Every structure is written in C-alpha cells, then in structure tokens.
Amino acid sequence: MKRATPVLLLGIAVLLGSGQASAQSGLFLGAAADASALSIEDADGTDTGVGVSLTTGYGMGFLAPYVKLTVAQLSSGDDDDDADDYTLGHLDLGARIHFSGDRLVPYASGAYTFQLARLDQRGEDMDLKGSGFTLGGGVLL
C-alpha cells in the first residue's frame, strides 16, 4: 500500500485537474538557493550546508514534466578542518499538474527522487545512496 499511495494521489490529481486545463504551456526554468541537512542513523548530530537547485520542465496544458537537480556542500560542523565536508546531490524526475486558475494557478507535484552523498572516510570514497517519492504542491503567480 505504501507504493500505491503516491500513484493513487497522482491519479486523483490528474482526474481533478483534467476538467479545466490551465494555460501553463511551454518551457520553464527555475533556480534557487538551497539549505540541506543530512542525519545518519547512529551518528552524532546532523550535517548541514548550502547549495543550489536548478529546475527545467515543459508545460503541456495541465501537465508539466520536470527535472530538478540540487547540489549542496555539507559539513559535519567540526571547525578543526575541512576533512568532514562532502557533497549531497538530489535529483527529482517528476510532473506538476496545474489546476484551473486565472491569476493564481494551484498545482500538485509528484516525483521519483534519487539522492547521493559522496564522502571521504579515512582516505576512501564512500557513497550513500537512496531513492523515494516526493509529493508537493503550490501556487503559480
């Protein structure tokens, strides 16, 4: 049931949004500053850092597939050296469903998300990988 829930919610959103398609068509690009955090089980504290997020997609009426890439440089918080700094990457392959609206266009979004953290542990590279679903929503102005 855990895997079926995002698909079910996305299907309901498609049905609700398909009745009145908005005029959100064409290429869209986005960029944003990012604040990221990563907590590893059985490790002390939470690693934090900043980065950048880039989004591109193409609206086709009420449906807009997109790709979003986020990259951040994280630190464990130790001030003694930069040995604990590492990179966290986050990739979304998803779609937005635009609901009808004139000046404000509400939308629901869903994506399959991949994450990768690349660390240097005692001179050896270590990758932490994962994936999952992302659900969200908002309003286009």
Salt bridges, closest charged atoms under 4 A:
ASP92 OD1 - HIS90 NE2 3.33
ASP127 OD1 - ARG118 NE 2.75
